[in-house]
């Protein structure tokens, strides 16, 4: 479950624990899954995806089944925290997306700047989020680490 800084509920949905590897914990999300942003009405995700929750990094990633674009959607967040069968983190606005044509894009820089003022993000949160976004831009763009196809095996378990 994603929260925003200050504790408000953000995106939340169920998923199925698929397993762990050197990159972190993988969760499967089948096509037709219902998700909610905050307390808004549910949204149907028409495509299958897998989500990666690294053990000690300030980001999460969703790897979407084709033909969904973007194919990779990373949220800069606080380190995911597990309690029983739930994972929670704070979404820090910045997103890194890789599209099917290979373009990599840093999204929501304006929201990140606005929220630094609105919510009073501490300087260590701001600098960590910026470092994570820069690392993601490089790793996703280079198809390095978990962004080089590690998701394929996990996604096959959901489709």
C-alpha positions in Angstrom: 0.0 0.0 0.0 1.4 3.4 -1.0 0.8 6.3 1.2 1.7 10.0 0.6 3.9 12.0 2.9 1.8 12.8 5.9 0.0 9.4 5.9 -2.8 9.8 3.4 -3.7 6.6 1.5 -2.5 6.5 -2.1 -2.5 3.5 -4.5 -3.5 0.3 -2.9 -4.5 -3.1 -4.2 -4.1 -6.8 -3.6 -1.3 -9.0 -5.0 0.0 -12.5 -4.8 3.4 -13.2 -3.3 5.4 -14.9 -6.1 8.8 -15.2 -4.4 12.1 -13.5 -3.7 15.4 -13.2 -5.6 18.5 -11.0 -5.3 16.5 -8.0 -6.4 13.8 -8.2 -3.7 10.3 -9.5 -3.3 8.1 -10.0 -6.3 4.3 -9.7 -6.2 1.9 -10.7 -9.0 -1.0 -8.7 -10.2 -3.3 -10.5 -12.7 -5.2 -8.7 -15.4 -8.6 -7.5 -14.2 -7.3 -6.6 -10.7 -9.1 -3.9 -8.9 -6.9 -1.0 -7.5 -7.8 2.2 -5.7 -6.1 5.5 -5.4 -6.9 6.7 -1.9 -10.6 6.3 -1.3 -11.6 6.9 -5.0 -13.8 4.3 -6.8 -11.9 1.2 -7.9 -10.0 1.1 -11.2 -9.7 -2.1 -13.2 -6.1 -2.8 -14.3 -6.7 -4.5 -17.7 -3.2 -5.9 -17.9 -1.1 -8.3 -15.8 2.0 -6.9 -14.0 4.5 -7.9 -11.4 5.8 -5.5 -8.8 9.3 -5.5 -7.3 9.9 -4.4 -3.7 13.6 -4.1 -3.0 14.7 -4.8 0.5 16.7 -1.7 1.1 16.2 0.8 -1.7 14.1 4.0 -2.0 12.0 2.8 -4.9 9.5 0.2 -6.1 8.9 -1.0 -9.7 6.0 -2.4 -11.7 6.7 -4.4 -14.9 3.7 -4.4 -17.1 2.7 -7.1 -19.6 2.6 -6.1 -23.3 1.1 -4.2 -24.9 0.7 -1.9 -21.9 2.9 1.2 -22.2 4.9 2.1 -20.1 6.5 -1.3 -19.8 8.3 -0.3 -16.6 6.9 2.2 -14.0 9.1 3.0 -11.0 8.0 5.0 -8.0 10.6 6.8 -5.9 9.5 6.0 -2.4 10.7 5.3 1.1 12.1 1.8 1.7 9.3 -0.7 1.5 8.3 -2.0 5.0 6.7 -5.4 5.5 4.2 -6.3 8.3 2.7 -9.8 8.1 1.3 -9.9 4.5 1.3 -6.2 3.7 3.9 -3.9 2.3 3.8 -0.2 2.8 5.9 2.7 1.7 5.6 6.5 1.2 5.4 7.6 -2.5 7.8 10.6 -3.0 6.2 11.7 -6.2 9.0 11.1 -8.7 8.5 8.4 -11.2 10.8 6.8 -13.8 9.1 5.2 -16.8 10.4 3.1 -19.6 8.2 3.0 -22.7 8.0 0.2 -25.3 10.0 2.3 -27.7 12.9 2.4 -25.2 12.4 6.1 -24.1 13.0 6.7 -20.4 11.3 9.6 -18.7 11.4 11.2 -15.2 7.9 12.2 -14.3 6.2 14.4 -11.7 9.2 16.7 -10.9 6.6 19.5 -10.6 4.6 17.5 -8.0 7.8 16.7 -6.1 8.8 20.4 -6.0 5.2 21.4 -4.8 5.1 18.7 -2.2 8.5 19.7 -0.8 6.9 23.0 0.2 3.3 21.8 1.0 4.4 18.9 3.2 7.8 20.2 4.4 9.8 17.3 3.2 13.0 17.1 5.3 16.2 17.7 3.4 17.4 14.1 3.8 14.2 12.9 2.2 14.6 15.3 -0.7 18.2 14.3 -1.3 17.5 10.6 -1.0 14.6 10.9 -3.5 16.8 12.8 -6.0 19.6 10.2 -5.7 17.1 7.3 -6.2 15.5 9.0 -9.2 19.0 9.6 -10.8 20.0 6.0 -10.1 16.7 4.7 -11.6 17.1 6.9 -14.7 20.5 5.3 -15.3 19.7 1.7 -14.4 16.3 1.6 -16.2 17.9 3.3 -19.3 20.7 0.9 -19.4 18.5 -2.2 -18.7 20.8 -2.9 -15.7 20.0 -5.0 -12.6 16.4 -5.9 -12.2 15.5 -3.8 -15.3 17.3 -6.1 -17.7 14.6 -8.8 -17.9 14.6 -10.3 -14.4 10.8 -9.7 -14.3 10.1 -12.1 -17.2 10.1 -15.3 -15.2 7.9 -13.7 -12.5 5.4 -12.2 -15.0 5.0 -15.7 -16.7 3.6 -16.9 -13.3 0.8 -14.3 -13.5 -0.3 -14.5 -17.1 
